[in-house]
């Protein structure tokens, strides 16, 4: 499934095969490996497979975050079945509010275009950067019990943040 969302100085667009080298630079990073479910190392083969899977997905949107419609700076993702969102910003592009801006855009898309009344983020309590992005994008921490999962051999405690349609 593809979408293109343009606002707030950003262009969110589908991943393309030409993005593979840039994806390695963005996602083959210790912080991305630690905080996200993306494979590590994130090399050319992984990036190629990732683009193909994203292009074939029917139940999720995986969009490159760009400012010009061309050069990817990160990714924002929406699972259309669960209403779960995620994001990752390449290390060279952090500190520019790209995550919060992209999250706001895809949240609005989720509510207005996809018709989802509630969208969520699942964030570890010690991921201060992600919690700050969630707050900046208008999400609130719920009082749901945390979910315990194992990802890449690491035990995670995930707290749920939500954004409700107006």
N, C-alpha and C positions, 0 to 999 in steps of 0.2 A: 504494500500500500504506500502511496506517495502523497505528499502534501508539500506545499510551499507557503510559508508564513512570513510576511514582511511587515515590520513595524519597529519603532524604537531604535532605528539605526542598525537593525539586524535583518538578515535573510536566512531563514531556516529552510534547508532544502535537502532533498534525498541525496544519499551517498552515491558516488559514481566511481567506476573503476579507476578513473584518473586520480582519485583522491588517495589511493592506497599508500603511496610514499609519504604523504602528509600525515596520514593516520598513524603511521609508525612513529613519527616525531611527536605526535600528540599523546598517544596512549602507551608507548613503551617507556613508562615512567614509574618510579617506585611508589609515588602517592596514588596514582591511578591503579596500580597493581594492588595496593593495600586496601583502598577504600571502595573499589568497585568490583563487580564480578567479571570484568574483562580479563581475557587470558593474558598470562605473562610467562615468557616474554611475548610482546605484541610485535611480531615481525611481519615481513611482507606476505608470507603464506597465511598467517592468521588474519591480517587485514583484508586480503583478497577474499577469503572465506566469509569474513564478517560483512563485507559489502554485498556479496551474493546473497547471504541469508537475509540481510536487511531489505534488499530489493524484492525478495520473494515473500516476505512476511505479510500475512493477511490480518493479523491481530495486533500489530504494533507499528508505530512510526518511529524510525530512528533517523534523525535529521542532523545534518552537519550545521553547526553554528558558524555563520560567516557575517562579515560586515559588508562585503561587496558581491555576494552571490557566487563567489569563486573559491577563495582560499579558506579552507576549514580551520577553525580555531578551537573546536570542541564538538561535543554532541549533546543533544537533548533527546530523550526517548519517552514515548507514551505507550503503555500497554492498554489497548482499547478494551480488553476483557476485564482486567482488574482495576483499571483507573490508576495504576501506579506509574509514576514518572521517575526518571533518573537523568543524570547529567554528568559530564566530565569536561573539564577545560584543560587544554594543553598547558604545560608548565610555562611556556614563554608568553602566554596570554592571560594569566591569572592577574587579579587585581584591577580589572577593567569593568567589573560588574556584568561581564558576559553571562555568567551563570544565572544571576537573578533576572536579568533582562530576558534571556532565552526561556527560563522557567515561567516567567509571567506570560510570555507569548504563547507557549504551548499549553499552559493552564487555561488561558482564554479560549484557545482552539478546542481543548478538551470539553469545556463547558458549552461553548456556543456552536461549534461545528459538529463535534462528536456526540453532543448531547449527554455528557456525563455530569450528573449532579454533584458528584464528590470525586476528587482526585487526591491521591496520597503520595507521600514520600516515606521511605523507610531509612532512618538515619541512626547510626551508632551514636550514643551519647557523648563520646569523646571526639567526635568529628565536628569540631567547632566551626570550621569553614563552611561545611555543608549546612549546619544549623543556621548560620548567619545568612546564607543564601536563601534558605527556606523562609526565614523571618522577613527578609527583604522582599520576597515575592508574595507575601501575604498569607503564608501558611501558619497554622497554629499547631502546637504539640497537643495531641489527644491524651486522654487518660486511659487509653487501652493498655492492657498489659504488654510488655515488650515481647517480641518474637525471638526465639532462640533458633539460630540456623548455623550450619557449618558451610563455609565457602572456601575453597582452595586450602582445606585443612585447618582453617582458622575458625574458632567458635565466635559467632557474632551475636550481639544483643541489639536488636533493631527496634527503635521507637517509631511510632507512626505519627506523622504530621499530616494534616489535611487542609484542603481548600474546598469550600462549598460554593456552588453556583449562587449567584445573588438572587 
